[in-house]
């Protein structure tokens, strides 16, 4: 990077040489303390301001703090700031703005010396980076294994109670890891308000920010910039209590599967965020969901939710840190437990609807329970047996009054209304085959390329991301709610020719 401003040096002489040696000594002493002290000393020597600007992190160090924005802007557009002296330094840009009374040669000498010292500090940090990265990866593995107390004791932060997890994937991951490391400058200093851990595991970058309930937004901004610059896809989950680190880890992976080049960082709470569920009547919806999910433990529900959000067992296995065979076995067990065919697209859509239901209403007061107890005792004394518990709800169908309301029909028509008949039939068939193009094309008796083109038209008409499994589930429900006849491949309009073969 070229330096702007005058490069003429003062006339050499004993006084000028001694002055430059004194400046170099001051900068060297500051560099032994920290990068911030080095930048502060450089600003003092030029009687102006100094900023170390990183393309991802923005202003890494700034003296004074108010000059950070000017330094970042000058680094991004050097031609607009000809009065500033700039030098590349340790992957960033050093920007100095000297006072008018400071000779240009002195400013150039300070900038060159400061940049050289920053390079030395960067090389030293790079030598230690490998060991530090391995330590970070080990601490992340300990958190995922449930050794929360050991990690917090290592970090010395009793106030570190929550965690926010990011999982990033992409081709340029090693470079992105180094860039994010340099931008975050992670520290394991005890008693810090927040500690950021990052490490590469199984071909992805995992970033875990430990804090005391809320972050300051710095890490999300850095992850967003990094994802845009290096073309990564990221999922974010949290903040959650530290003990729920495995849950946050798997939720972040499920969210990442919904990321697209147009939306590279997806929060987990946005995955499966339904426009339908707020329209459903709360009381019957909650009762039905509670009845459906009664046989399941929280662990079962989380596994099913990750599976339904990612859209496939291998992806769910990667998100949960399990083998694909283990996930298949557990889903087979849950199929028997629920008494439903979880390979059916309608059952999956209904199950996802149940898992997204609001929490049930709180239990009645003690007085109410006492009165219920008294009435039950009275019934037992009178010889009448208590009523049998209601049969558990089924996943194959929804109760009356849930999806057949006016609000739900309006939502469904707004989502899939206006689809041409051949697009509607093709989309319904593709959804029944769990977004697999080859078997759907075979049932429709069209070429796979033809079906892919139709699906592209459907996505454009619906303005939805059909790669998102939760979006597909809602579209399936909307097609069922607006169906006036069977969306049967046999009813697909045929025009003859090679592409549309007659049955």
C-alpha positions as CSV (number, residue, x, y, z in Angstrom):
1,X,0.0,0.0,0.0
2,X,1.4,3.4,-0.9
3,X,1.9,6.2,1.5
4,X,0.1,9.4,0.9
5,X,1.5,12.8,1.8
6,X,5.0,14.2,1.4
7,X,7.9,11.8,1.7
8,X,10.7,14.4,1.9
9,X,13.0,13.9,4.9
10,X,14.6,16.6,7.1
11,X,18.2,17.4,6.5
12,X,20.3,14.8,8.3
13,X,22.3,16.0,11.2
14,X,23.2,15.1,14.8
15,X,20.1,16.7,16.2
16,X,17.8,15.1,13.6
17,X,19.4,11.7,14.0
18,X,19.1,11.9,17.8
19,X,15.5,13.0,17.5
20,X,14.7,10.0,15.3
21,X,16.5,7.6,17.7
22,X,14.5,8.9,20.6
23,X,11.3,8.4,18.7
24,X,12.3,4.9,17.8
25,X,13.2,4.1,21.4
26,X,9.8,5.4,22.6
27,X,8.0,3.3,20.1
28,X,10.0,0.2,21.0
29,X,9.3,0.6,24.7
30,X,5.6,1.0,23.9
31,X,5.6,-2.0,21.6
32,X,6.8,-4.2,24.5
33,X,3.7,-3.3,26.4
34,X,0.8,-3.7,23.9
35,X,-0.4,-2.7,20.5
36,X,-2.7,-0.1,22.0
37,X,0.3,1.5,23.8
38,X,2.2,1.5,20.5
39,X,-0.6,3.3,18.6
40,X,-0.9,5.8,21.5
41,X,2.8,6.6,21.4
42,X,2.7,7.0,17.6
43,X,-0.1,9.5,18.0
44,X,1.8,11.4,20.6
45,X,4.9,11.6,18.5
46,X,3.1,13.1,15.5
47,X,0.9,15.3,17.8
48,X,-2.2,14.1,16.0
49,X,-4.1,10.8,15.8
50,X,-3.3,7.3,14.9
51,X,-5.6,4.3,14.0
52,X,-4.9,0.7,13.1
53,X,-7.7,-0.2,10.8
54,X,-8.7,-3.8,10.0
55,X,-10.9,-4.5,7.0
56,X,-13.1,-6.9,9.1
57,X,-12.9,-5.5,12.6
58,X,-12.8,-1.9,11.8
59,X,-10.6,0.2,14.2
60,X,-8.5,-2.2,16.2
61,X,-6.6,0.5,18.1
62,X,-7.4,4.2,18.0
63,X,-5.8,7.2,19.8
64,X,-7.9,9.2,20.5
65,X,-11.0,6.9,20.4
66,X,-13.0,9.6,18.5
67,X,-10.6,9.3,15.5
68,X,-11.6,5.6,14.9
69,X,-14.2,6.4,12.2
70,X,-11.8,8.8,10.4
71,X,-9.1,6.2,10.4
72,X,-11.3,3.5,9.0
73,X,-12.6,5.8,6.3
74,X,-9.1,6.9,5.4
75,X,-7.9,3.3,5.1
76,X,-10.8,2.5,2.8
77,X,-10.5,5.6,0.6
78,X,-6.8,6.9,0.8
79,X,-7.2,9.3,-2.1
80,X,-9.8,11.3,-0.1
81,X,-7.3,11.8,2.8
82,X,-4.1,13.0,1.3
83,X,-3.0,14.5,4.6
84,X,-2.8,11.1,6.2
85,X,0.2,8.8,6.2
86,X,-0.6,5.2,5.7
87,X,1.4,1.9,6.0
88,X,0.4,-1.7,5.7
89,X,0.9,-3.4,9.1
90,X,0.2,-7.0,10.2
91,X,-2.7,-7.5,7.8
92,X,-4.2,-4.1,8.7
93,X,-3.6,-0.5,7.8
94,X,-1.8,2.0,10.0
95,X,-3.2,5.5,9.5
96,X,-1.4,8.6,11.0
97,X,-2.6,12.2,10.8
98,X,0.2,14.5,12.0
99,X,-0.2,18.0,13.2
100,X,0.6,20.7,10.7
101,X,3.7,21.7,12.7
102,X,5.2,18.2,12.5
103,X,7.7,17.8,9.6
104,X,6.6,15.3,7.0
105,X,9.8,13.4,7.3
106,X,9.3,12.8,11.0
107,X,5.7,11.6,10.4
108,X,7.0,9.1,7.8
109,X,9.7,7.9,10.1
110,X,7.1,7.3,12.9
111,X,4.8,5.6,10.5
112,X,7.5,3.3,9.1
113,X,8.8,2.4,12.6
114,X,5.4,1.8,14.0
115,X,4.4,-0.5,11.1
116,X,7.6,-2.5,11.4
117,X,7.0,-3.0,15.2
118,X,3.4,-4.0,14.5
119,X,4.7,-6.6,12.0
120,X,7.1,-8.0,14.6
121,X,4.2,-8.2,17.1
122,X,2.1,-9.9,14.4
123,X,4.8,-12.5,13.6
124,X,5.2,-13.3,17.3
125,X,1.4,-13.7,17.7
126,X,1.4,-15.9,14.6
127,X,4.0,-18.2,16.2
128,X,1.8,-18.6,19.3
129,X,-1.4,-18.8,17.3
130,X,-1.3,-22.5,16.6
131,X,-1.1,-23.4,20.3
132,X,-3.8,-21.0,21.2
133,X,-6.1,-22.3,18.5
134,X,-5.6,-25.8,19.7
135,X,-6.4,-24.7,23.2
136,X,-9.6,-23.0,22.0
137,X,-10.7,-26.1,20.2
138,X,-10.1,-28.2,23.3
139,X,-12.2,-25.8,25.5
140,X,-15.0,-26.0,22.9
141,X,-14.9,-29.8,23.0
142,X,-15.0,-29.7,26.8
143,X,-18.1,-27.5,26.7
144,X,-19.8,-29.8,24.2
145,X,-19.0,-32.8,26.5
146,X,-20.7,-31.1,29.4
147,X,-17.6,-30.1,31.4
148,X,-18.9,-26.5,31.9
149,X,-17.4,-26.1,35.4
150,X,-13.9,-27.1,34.2
151,X,-14.0,-24.5,31.4
152,X,-15.3,-21.7,33.6
153,X,-12.7,-22.5,36.2
154,X,-10.0,-22.4,33.5
155,X,-11.2,-19.0,32.3
156,X,-11.7,-17.8,35.9
157,X,-15.0,-16.1,35.0
158,X,-17.7,-16.9,37.4
159,X,-19.9,-14.4,35.6
160,X,-19.7,-16.3,32.4
161,X,-23.1,-17.9,32.5
162,X,-24.4,-18.0,28.9
163,X,-23.1,-18.8,25.5
164,X,-23.8,-17.8,21.9
165,X,-22.6,-20.2,19.2
166,X,-21.8,-19.6,15.6
167,X,-21.1,-22.4,13.1
168,X,-19.6,-21.3,9.7
169,X,-18.9,-23.3,6.6
170,X,-17.4,-22.5,3.2
171,X,-14.5,-23.1,0.9
172,X,-12.2,-20.3,2.3
173,X,-12.5,-21.4,5.9
174,X,-8.8,-21.6,6.9
175,X,-8.2,-18.0,5.7
176,X,-11.5,-16.8,7.3
177,X,-10.4,-18.4,10.6
178,X,-7.1,-16.5,10.6
179,X,-8.8,-13.2,9.7
180,X,-11.5,-13.6,12.4
181,X,-8.8,-14.5,14.9
182,X,-6.8,-11.4,14.1
183,X,-10.0,-9.3,14.2
184,X,-11.3,-10.6,17.5
185,X,-7.9,-11.0,19.2
186,X,-9.4,-13.5,21.6
187,X,-8.1,-13.6,25.1
188,X,-8.5,-16.1,27.9
189,X,-7.9,-13.5,30.6
190,X,-9.6,-14.4,33.9
191,X,-12.5,-12.4,35.1
192,X,-13.3,-11.0,31.7
193,X,-16.9,-9.9,31.0
194,X,-16.9,-12.0,27.8
195,X,-14.6,-14.6,26.3
196,X,-14.6,-15.7,22.7
197,X,-13.5,-19.2,21.8
198,X,-13.1,-20.3,18.2
199,X,-11.8,-23.5,16.6
200,X,-12.2,-25.6,13.5
201,X,-14.0,-28.9,13.9
202,X,-15.1,-31.4,11.2
203,X,-14.6,-28.9,8.4
204,X,-16.4,-26.0,9.9
205,X,-15.5,-23.0,12.1
206,X,-17.2,-22.9,15.5
207,X,-17.2,-19.6,17.4
208,X,-18.5,-19.6,21.0
209,X,-18.9,-16.4,22.9
210,X,-19.2,-16.8,26.6
211,X,-20.8,-13.9,28.5
212,X,-23.2,-13.2,31.3
213,X,-26.5,-13.1,29.5
214,X,-26.1,-10.7,26.6
215,X,-23.4,-9.7,24.1
216,X,-22.5,-6.2,22.9
217,X,-23.1,-7.1,19.2
218,X,-19.4,-7.0,18.2
219,X,-19.1,-10.7,17.4
220,X,-22.3,-10.8,15.3
221,X,-21.0,-7.8,13.3
222,X,-17.6,-9.5,12.7
223,X,-19.2,-12.8,11.7
224,X,-21.5,-11.0,9.3
225,X,-18.6,-9.1,7.6
226,X,-16.5,-12.2,7.5
227,X,-19.3,-14.2,5.9
228,X,-19.8,-11.6,3.2
229,X,-16.1,-11.2,2.4
230,X,-15.2,-14.9,2.4
231,X,-18.5,-16.2,1.0
232,X,-19.4,-18.3,4.1
233,X,-22.7,-19.5,5.4
234,X,-23.3,-19.3,9.1
235,X,-25.9,-20.3,11.8
236,X,-26.2,-18.6,15.1
237,X,-27.9,-19.9,18.3
238,X,-28.2,-18.3,21.7
239,X,-27.7,-16.8,24.2
240,X,-28.4,-20.0,26.1
241,X,-27.1,-21.1,29.5
242,X,-23.7,-22.7,29.4
243,X,-25.1,-26.0,30.4
244,X,-27.1,-26.0,27.1
245,X,-24.0,-25.6,24.9
246,X,-24.7,-28.8,23.0
247,X,-28.2,-27.5,22.2
248,X,-26.9,-24.2,21.0
249,X,-24.3,-26.1,18.9
250,X,-26.8,-28.2,17.1
251,X,-29.3,-25.4,16.7
252,X,-26.6,-23.2,15.0
253,X,-26.0,-26.0,12.5
254,X,-29.7,-26.3,11.8
255,X,-29.9,-22.6,11.2
256,X,-26.9,-22.7,8.9
257,X,-28.7,-25.0,6.6
258,X,-31.3,-22.2,6.0
259,X,-28.6,-19.7,5.1
260,X,-28.3,-18.5,1.5
261,X,-26.0,-16.1,-0.4
262,X,-28.6,-13.5,0.1
263,X,-28.8,-14.1,3.8
264,X,-25.5,-15.6,5.0
265,X,-26.0,-15.5,8.8
266,X,-29.3,-17.0,10.1
267,X,-30.3,-17.0,13.8
268,X,-31.7,-20.2,15.1
269,X,-34.8,-18.5,16.4
270,X,-35.5,-17.4,12.8
271,X,-35.4,-21.0,11.5
272,X,-38.9,-22.4,11.4
273,X,-40.3,-19.0,12.5
274,X,-43.8,-19.6,11.2
275,X,-46.3,-17.2,9.8
276,X,-49.0,-19.8,10.3
277,X,-48.6,-20.6,14.1
278,X,-49.7,-17.1,15.3
279,X,-52.9,-17.5,13.3
280,X,-54.0,-20.7,14.9
281,X,-56.4,-20.7,17.9
282,X,-54.1,-20.9,20.9
283,X,-56.1,-23.2,23.2
284,X,-56.9,-26.1,20.8
285,X,-53.5,-25.8,19.2
286,X,-51.7,-26.1,22.5
287,X,-53.8,-29.0,23.7
288,X,-53.3,-30.9,20.5
289,X,-49.5,-30.3,20.5
290,X,-49.3,-31.3,24.2
291,X,-51.2,-34.5,23.5
292,X,-49.1,-35.4,20.4
293,X,-45.8,-34.7,22.2
294,X,-46.7,-36.4,25.5
295,X,-44.7,-39.6,24.8
296,X,-41.5,-37.6,24.0
297,X,-38.8,-36.4,26.3
298,X,-37.1,-33.0,25.7
299,X,-34.2,-34.8,24.2
300,X,-36.5,-36.6,21.8
301,X,-38.2,-33.3,20.8
302,X,-34.8,-31.6,20.2
303,X,-33.6,-34.4,17.9
304,X,-36.8,-34.3,15.9
305,X,-36.7,-30.5,15.7
306,X,-33.1,-30.5,14.4
307,X,-34.0,-33.3,11.9
308,X,-37.1,-31.4,10.6
309,X,-35.2,-28.1,10.4
310,X,-32.2,-29.5,8.5
311,X,-34.3,-31.7,6.3
312,X,-32.3,-34.9,6.3
313,X,-30.8,-37.4,8.7
314,X,-27.2,-36.9,7.6
315,X,-27.5,-33.2,8.2
316,X,-29.2,-33.7,11.5
317,X,-26.4,-36.1,12.5
318,X,-23.7,-33.5,11.6
319,X,-25.6,-30.9,13.6
320,X,-26.0,-33.1,16.7
321,X,-22.5,-34.6,16.6
322,X,-23.8,-38.1,16.1
323,X,-23.4,-40.7,13.4
324,X,-26.0,-40.9,10.7
325,X,-26.8,-44.5,11.8
326,X,-27.5,-43.4,15.3
327,X,-29.9,-40.7,14.1
328,X,-31.7,-43.2,11.9
329,X,-32.0,-45.7,14.7
330,X,-33.4,-43.1,17.1
331,X,-35.9,-41.8,14.6
332,X,-37.1,-45.4,14.0
333,X,-37.6,-45.7,17.7
334,X,-39.5,-42.4,17.8
335,X,-41.7,-43.6,14.9
336,X,-42.8,-46.6,17.1
337,X,-43.2,-44.3,20.1
338,X,-45.4,-41.8,18.2
339,X,-47.3,-44.5,16.3
340,X,-46.9,-42.6,13.1
341,X,-45.1,-42.8,9.8
342,X,-42.4,-40.1,10.0
343,X,-41.5,-40.7,6.4
344,X,-44.9,-39.2,5.4
345,X,-44.6,-35.5,4.3
346,X,-47.9,-34.6,6.0
347,X,-46.9,-36.3,9.3
348,X,-43.6,-34.4,9.2
349,X,-45.4,-31.1,8.6
350,X,-47.8,-31.8,11.4
351,X,-45.0,-32.8,13.8
352,X,-43.1,-29.6,13.1
353,X,-46.3,-27.7,13.7
354,X,-46.6,-29.4,17.1
355,X,-43.0,-28.8,18.0
356,X,-43.5,-25.0,17.3
357,X,-46.6,-24.7,19.5
358,X,-46.5,-22.2,22.3
359,X,-45.9,-23.5,25.8
360,X,-49.0,-24.8,27.6
361,X,-50.9,-22.7,30.1
362,X,-49.7,-22.9,33.7
363,X,-51.2,-25.4,36.1
364,X,-54.3,-24.4,38.0
365,X,-54.0,-22.9,41.5
366,X,-53.8,-25.1,44.5
367,X,-57.4,-24.2,45.4
368,X,-58.6,-25.4,42.1
369,X,-56.6,-28.6,42.5
370,X,-58.0,-29.1,45.9
371,X,-61.6,-28.7,44.7
372,X,-60.8,-31.1,41.8
373,X,-59.5,-33.6,44.4
374,X,-62.6,-33.2,46.6
375,X,-64.9,-33.8,43.6
376,X,-62.9,-36.8,42.5
377,X,-63.1,-38.2,46.1
378,X,-66.8,-37.6,46.1
379,X,-67.2,-39.4,42.7
380,X,-65.2,-42.3,44.0
381,X,-67.2,-42.6,47.2
382,X,-70.4,-42.5,45.2
383,X,-69.1,-45.5,43.3
384,X,-68.6,-43.9,39.9
385,X,-65.2,-44.4,38.3
386,X,-63.1,-41.4,37.1
387,X,-63.3,-40.8,33.4
388,X,-60.7,-42.5,31.2
389,X,-57.8,-40.2,30.0
390,X,-58.4,-39.0,26.4
391,X,-56.8,-40.9,23.6
392,X,-53.5,-39.3,22.4
393,X,-53.9,-37.1,19.4
394,X,-52.7,-38.5,16.0
395,X,-50.2,-36.9,13.7
396,X,-51.9,-38.0,10.5
397,X,-54.7,-35.4,10.9
398,X,-55.3,-32.1,12.6
399,X,-58.2,-31.5,14.9
400,X,-61.2,-29.6,13.6
401,X,-61.0,-25.9,14.0
402,X,-57.3,-25.7,13.8
403,X,-56.3,-25.3,10.2
404,X,-59.8,-24.9,8.7
405,X,-60.3,-21.4,10.1
406,X,-60.8,-18.3,8.0
407,X,-57.5,-16.9,9.1
408,X,-55.6,-20.1,8.1
409,X,-57.4,-20.3,4.8
410,X,-56.5,-16.7,4.0
411,X,-52.9,-17.4,4.9
412,X,-52.8,-20.5,2.7
413,X,-54.4,-18.7,-0.3
414,X,-52.0,-15.8,0.1
415,X,-49.0,-18.2,0.1
416,X,-49.8,-20.6,-2.8
417,X,-52.8,-19.0,-4.5
418,X,-52.2,-18.2,-8.2
419,X,-50.0,-21.2,-8.9
420,X,-50.7,-22.6,-12.4
421,X,-52.1,-26.1,-12.3
422,X,-49.0,-27.9,-13.6
423,X,-46.8,-26.0,-11.1
424,X,-49.1,-26.8,-8.2
425,X,-49.2,-30.5,-9.1
426,X,-45.5,-30.7,-9.6
427,X,-44.7,-28.8,-6.3
428,X,-47.1,-31.0,-4.3
429,X,-45.5,-34.2,-5.8
430,X,-42.0,-32.9,-5.1
431,X,-42.9,-32.1,-1.5
432,X,-44.4,-35.6,-1.0
433,X,-41.0,-37.0,-2.1
434,X,-39.2,-34.8,0.5
435,X,-37.7,-32.5,-2.1
436,X,-36.1,-35.3,-4.1
437,X,-36.2,-34.4,-7.8
438,X,-35.5,-37.8,-9.4
439,X,-38.4,-39.8,-7.9
440,X,-40.8,-36.8,-8.3
441,X,-39.9,-36.4,-11.9
442,X,-40.4,-40.2,-12.5
443,X,-43.9,-40.0,-10.9
444,X,-44.8,-36.9,-13.0
445,X,-43.4,-38.5,-16.2
446,X,-41.3,-35.4,-17.0
447,X,-37.6,-34.8,-17.3
448,X,-35.7,-33.8,-14.2
449,X,-34.6,-30.6,-16.0
450,X,-38.2,-29.8,-16.7
451,X,-39.2,-30.3,-13.0
452,X,-36.2,-28.2,-11.9
453,X,-37.4,-25.4,-14.1
454,X,-40.9,-25.6,-12.7
455,X,-39.6,-25.5,-9.1
456,X,-37.6,-22.4,-10.0
457,X,-40.9,-20.8,-11.2
458,X,-42.6,-21.9,-8.0
459,X,-39.9,-20.3,-5.8
460,X,-40.2,-17.1,-7.8
461,X,-44.0,-17.0,-7.5
462,X,-44.0,-17.9,-3.8
463,X,-41.0,-15.7,-3.0
464,X,-39.8,-18.4,-0.7
465,X,-36.5,-20.4,-0.3
466,X,-37.5,-23.9,-1.2
467,X,-34.1,-25.2,0.1
468,X,-35.4,-24.5,3.6
469,X,-37.1,-27.6,5.0
470,X,-39.3,-25.6,7.3
471,X,-40.5,-23.5,4.4
472,X,-41.4,-26.7,2.5
473,X,-43.4,-27.9,5.4
474,X,-45.5,-24.8,5.5
475,X,-46.0,-24.9,1.8
476,X,-47.2,-28.5,2.0
477,X,-49.8,-27.4,4.6
478,X,-50.9,-24.5,2.5
479,X,-51.4,-26.8,-0.5
480,X,-53.5,-29.2,1.5
481,X,-55.6,-26.3,3.0
482,X,-56.3,-24.9,-0.5
483,X,-56.8,-28.1,-2.4
484,X,-60.1,-28.3,-4.3
485,X,-59.2,-31.6,-6.0
486,X,-56.5,-34.2,-5.9
487,X,-53.1,-32.8,-6.8
488,X,-52.5,-36.0,-8.7
489,X,-49.7,-36.4,-11.3
490,X,-52.3,-38.1,-13.5
491,X,-54.1,-34.7,-13.7
492,X,-51.0,-32.9,-14.9
493,X,-51.9,-31.0,-18.1
494,X,-50.1,-32.6,-21.1
495,X,-49.1,-30.9,-24.3
496,X,-47.5,-33.8,-26.1
497,X,-44.0,-33.8,-27.4
498,X,-40.7,-35.2,-26.0
499,X,-40.8,-33.2,-22.7
500,X,-44.4,-33.8,-21.7
501,X,-45.0,-37.5,-22.4
502,X,-48.6,-38.7,-22.4
503,X,-49.5,-41.3,-19.8
